[in-house]
Amino acid sequence: MSKSSLALDTLPPEVSRSLQTLGEHCALARLRRKESQKQWASRLGVSVPTLIRLEKGDPTVSMGVSATALWLIGLSAGLSELADPAKDLRALESDVREASRLRVRRTRASRTTPPPATRTAPGAAVSGDAGSDAEVTVPQVAQPYETGQPGRICDH
């Protein structure tokens, strides 16, 4: 007799129903293909009793066996999408709430903090009216040339 785990003893009813439905669908797929339990179990690489447990929706059947059964009937392509982070609505909602909270915190902080002092480069010219977008013209400055060796710049 196999050991029972707390997780299996407290399986949510919705999960139990889903596993039973999955098992029924696998059994129906096998029957529609006119294969016996012995043939299907052999193709799955499991014993007939394990196949029977799968078809009854037993939660102790490994996910690998269930995934292989889906593969045998041509429905395994969607397995990788089952826990797709883009479909995890609770996590996405949490991310949005966190971003909103950070935006509110940042907005409040910017109201209490004076704007940073503006600096212009020596020789730069600023034009424009107060309160409008200013245009800054910066003269070209000679740049040091590279020596061709990473991390070394020659300044002569």
N, C-alpha and C positions, 0 to 999 in steps of 0.2 A: 504494500500500500504506500502511495506517495505521500510526502509531507505536504501539509497545507500551509500556505503563507497568509499572513494578515492581509496583504494586498489582494489576494484572490478571494478571501472571505468577505472583504468589504468592497467588492467590485460594484461600481455604480450600476443601477438597473439599465440605464441606457447603453452602457458598454456591453453588458450581458446580452441584451437584445440584439445589438449590432453583431456580436460574435455568432449568435445563433442564426441570424439572417445570412451572414457570410458563409457559415457552414452549410446552410440549406442551399444557397446559390451554388456552392462548389459541388454538392451532391447532385443537384439538377444538371449542372454542366457535364458531370461525369456520365449521368444517365443519358443525356442527349447525344453524347458521343458513343453511346452503347458500349461502354467499358465496365468491366466488373470491378468490384472493390479491390480484388487481388491485382488486377492489371494496373489500376490507378495508383495503388499503394507502391507497386514496383516502380512506376514512372516517377513517383514522388521520392522514392528512396526511403520509405517508412514501412512499418508493419501495418497489417490490416486493422488491428485495434487502434493504432494511432490515427489512421484515416477515418475510422468510425468516430473517434473523439473529435477530429477536425470537423466532420460533417454535422456533429451535434452542437458545435460551438463551444467546445471545452476550452476555457481560457488557459489551460496548462500546455496546450499544443504550442510549440515554439513559433515565433513570428517567421522564422526562416521557412518552416514547413508551409505556413499559410501563404507566404509570399511566393513560394515555389508552385503552390496550387494555383494561385492567380496567374503566374507565368504560363503554366500548362494550358490555361484557357484563354491566354492572350490578353490578360488585363493587368499585367504588372507594370505597364508604362506609367501609370498614375501613382505608384507607390512613393516615389521620391517627392511628390507634391503634397503628400498627406500632412507633413509638418512644415510646409513652406512658410518661412518667416513673413513673407508678403501677405499671407492669408491669416496670420495670427492677429486677429482684430484686437484682442485684449492688450497685447504688447504694443501694437501700433497706437491704440488710444492712450496707453500709459506714456509712450514717447511724446505724443502731442501735448498731453497735460504737463509733462516735465519741461518741454520746450516753451510752453506758454508761461509757466511759472518762472523760468529763467529770464524770459523776455520782460516780464513784469518787474522782476528784481532789477534787471539791468536798466530799465526805463526809470525806475524810482531812483536808482543810484545816479543816473545821469542828470536828474533834476537837482540833486543836492551837491553835485560836484561841479565846480566852475569849469568852463571850457578850457582846453589846453591853450597855452600861449602860442601865438603863431610866430614863426621865425622865417626870415628870408635869407637867402645866401648873399654873401657880400657881392655887391655889384648888380643884384637882381632888381628889376623894376616891376612895381605893382601898379596896375591901372584898374579903374572901375569905381563906381559910386559905392558909398557905404551901404550895406544891406544887400548889394547885388553880388553876383558871381564875379570874383576878381580874376584878372588874367595876370599870370606871373611869367616874366621873361627872364631866363637865367642864361648868362653868357656861357659859352663853351669853355670848359676847363681842360687842360691837357691831362690825359690819363696815362698812368704808368703802363709800360708795355710788359707783356709776359715773357718769361725766359724760356718757356716751353717745358719747364719742370714743374710738376704739381706743387703748389704751396709756395712757390718762389716768384716774386715779382721784382723786376729790376727797375730802379727809379732814376737811372742816369742815361 
